[in-house]
Amino acid sequence: MRLSHFVASVAFTLTAATVSAGNDIQIRVKSDYEAGVQMAERGDLNMALIFFGQGAEKGDAKSLFALGTYYHSGQGVEKDLPKARALIERASAAGLPAAHAMLGMIYREGQGVTKDSARAISYFKQASDGCSDIAQEKLAQMLYAGEGVVQDRIEALAYLYVAANSQENPEAVAGVSHVERELSEAQREQAKVRSFHIAQAMQCKDP
């Protein structure tokens, strides 16, 4: 999954309370972030950006991340990669796993920055610890290829096992089948044990 696909696939959770969004439009939300999500779902990007901007000014991590993704893609605003990265870095500093994962992709792919595999791995590990299956899959890819790290197919398979358990990552499921065929039964067992320890260390947070 490339960065553009990741941005498009970020899922937002909605909850209920009532506020006015202007022009007598009534929406059910509990925060600026959730108001922005509902406006985006209705196709009103201008209002979505206003709400995300308000949330970002208050330091809300999800609003910072959402606003950053818009500046990164150039959807509804002029594309501005440095501004996007700054917003996403603030969301990452607040502990948002999705922000860690996106920064990992930014540095892995060199999106507006010099490619830095070591930094990408660091962000992916932070996101993985927060239960990001996307980050776990990306870590597996880099471990399998020896990209910015010593090649380790057993560790790669371990991360794929964890990512595949989310049942929402078909790429990870396909990766498991591919890597398993290359390893011995003993190596596959090692990967399963390692995946247990990886999962035990995770502290799941809101994406």
Secondary structure, DSSP 8 states (H G I E B T S, - for coil): --HHHHHHH--------EEE-STT-EEE-SSHHHHHHHHHHTT-HHHHHHHHHHHHHTT-HHHHHHHHHHHHHTSSS---HHHHHHHHHHHHHTT-HHHHHHHHHHHHHTSSS---HHHHHHHHHHHHHTT-HHHHHHHHHHHHHTSSS---HHHHHHHHHHHHTTS--HHHHHHHHHHHTTS-HHHHHHHHHHHHHHHHH------
